[in-house]
Amino acid sequence: MESFITFTNQSQGRDRIFRATQYACVLVKYLLRKDSTRKELLQKLRSLESNMSSGRKLFRLGNTVNSIDAAKKTLYLSDPVLRLCLTVANINRALYFICDNVLWARSLGFLKGIDKERWNLNANRYYFFSLVMNLTRDVYVIAQLMVQRSRERQFQQKVNQHLNESPDVACVIIPQLDAFLFLLIESLKNHPAVALDTIKNACDLFIPLDKLGIYQTNAGVVGMCGLVSSLIGILSVLKTSLKMKP
C-alpha cells in the first residue's frame, strides 16, 4: 500500500496510470467498433480517452527540463555507445515535449497561429527518433550481456547439454539459431529490467510508426502496444529494480 501511495504521489506515476487508461480506451473502442448496441459506451470511452490525454499534457509540462538535464548527465557516461544513444534520445525527447507543450497551448487558444499538423508531425518524428535510440541502447546492452554469458565455462556446458537433450528441435531449427535463442534467454533471465525496457520501447515504437505512416497498423494494435508499454512503465516506477539504468 505504501509503494502504491508513493507511486500515485509522483507526477510520473499519475501519468503512467492516465496513459494506461487512455490506451485501454483505444483498444476497447477498436474491439467494440462494430457493435451497434454499444454506441453510448463508445461515446463514454471517447470522452474518457480525451480527458486522459488532456490530463497527461499537464503532467508533462516539466518534462522538457527533465530531458535536457538527463541529456547533460548522459554526456559524462564512460561508454561511448551509451553516451551517444542516451544523449541523442534525451535531446529528441526534449524536442518532443516542446512540440507537445506548444500543441497543448494551441488547444487552449493561446497559440492559434501555429500549424497544428506540422507541429504534430514534428512531435511524432522526435518521439520516433528517441525510441529508436533507446532501442539501439537496449540491443547494445543485450549484446554485451550475451558476450559476457557466452564466455562463462559453466554456460558452455549448459548449451551443449541443452542441444543434446533437444535432438528433435535441432533437426527442425538450425543448431546455431537454437543456441543463439538459448543464449539470449539465459542472458536476459538475470536482467529483467533490460528485457522489460526492450519490450516497452518496441511496443511504443508502433505508435509513431503508425502516425508517421511508416508502418500503418490499426487502432487495436496501437491500443494494445500502448497499454502493454504503460503497464511496464507502471511496474518500473513501482519497483525501481525493474527500471533500466542508465
Salt bridges, closest charged atoms under 4 A:
ASP15 OD2 - ARG16 NH1 3.84
ASP15 OD1 - ARG56 NE 3.00
ASP35 OD2 - ARG38 NE 3.82
GLU40 OE2 - LYS44 NZ 3.76
GLU49 OE1 - LYS29 NZ 2.57
ASP69 OD2 - LYS73 NZ 3.37
ASP100 OD1 - LYS57 NZ 2.97
ASP100 OD1 - ARG60 NH2 2.84
ASP138 OD1 - ARG137 NE 3.23
GLU152 OE1 - ARG149 NH1 2.48
ASP178 OD1 - HIS162 NE2 3.39
GLU186 OE1 - ARG149 NH2 3.12
GLU186 OE1 - LYS158 NZ 3.18
GLU186 OE2 - LYS189 NZ 2.97
ASP197 OD2 - ARG137 NH2 3.26
ASP204 OD1 - ARG19 NH2 2.75
